[in-house]
Amino acid sequence: MYRLLKKDIEHFYRNYKLIGKAKKRSETNSEVVSCRFCGKSSPEVTFGNDAHLVPELMGRNDFVYSEECDSCNNLFSKYESHLAIYLRPYLTMLGVKGKRKVPVFQSRSQTDSVDKRTTIRTEVNNQKEIVLGSLDDYQIDHEKKVMTLTFRNPPYIPLNVYKAFVKIGLSLLPNEKIEKYKNLFHWISDRPYGRLDYFPVIVKTMMTESQFAEPRAELSETRRTIKKDGFIPNLTLHLCFGNLIFQIYLPLAKRFDHSRMKVKKPIYILSHHIFQGLGEKEASRTVKTEELGEKQPVQLDEKISFTFTSGEFNI
């Protein structure tokens, strides 16, 4: 768990400012000049697909832009497939409708038998049908009306999840700043980039009393990278959907001499303007950090607790 302190809040707002946010189709420039990721233009590349600033797996939205070619869009879909697995428990339980419908969660099997998989589907009025593959996946407190489910996620690559978040952040970057961060664009699109310093840690906040009506994403930039006692990450992304808020730091804009200057510990914070109008109380949030630096597939279990009012339990 990460404990947010008053000095952390002051530190963040003293050092970062908002520079980009997801805009709807009607608010964006539809004139295609070139792809911001690979730099290629038509007719060398095509621009036939809608490129979403915020993936529709986080909820149907009209946050699209015209600066991503079809080739880069296909590459980034690989990252999004890992992000979809990583987020699937929340998407299913929150009833988040993606491009077509609320996704079905199906756990990885503990054996070779499909029957040992836990399956969760969303029914009418956001009710859940839960078919347990193992009783170990389920705990219930009838008195407190709390159900705890263990989600045995299928394999995914954490670094690809981190790259999916970074891609969202780079999509929000103002055009005049692309040259400054060109090595990040090379890195995300699998082009030669040299060495990058990055912090593949995500801070995940779950609210219990509020939900966002639609996804939102905001990018902030540090006011000053170099400090007397070290340097801090240039860009940070806040991404919200359902009752969740995610924050990551994007890779550094350039390399630093680690022998002479140390990286200051990044400060993670829930921007106050995100909570305006939500009425969320501090005590009704849970915050934790997760590492996303692993380059090989992982099989991780995640326990999530939910309150309920009624249900049929045939256990």
Secondary structure, 3 states (H helix, E strand, C coil): CCCCCHHHHHHHHHHEEEEEECCCHHHCCCCCCCCCCCCCCCCCCCCCCCEECCCHHHCCCCCEECCCCHHHHHHHHHHHHHHHHHHHHHHHHHCCCCCCCCCCEECCCCCCCHHHCCEEEECHHHCEEEECCCHHHEEEECCCCEEEEEEECCCECHHHHHHHHHHHHHHCCCHHHCHHHHHHHHHHCCCCCCCCCCCCEEEEEEECCCCCCCCEEEEEEECCCEECCEECCCEEEEEEECCEEEEEECCCCCCCCCCCCCECCCCCCCCHHHHCCCCCCHHHEEEEEEECCCCCCECCEEEEEEECCCCCCCC
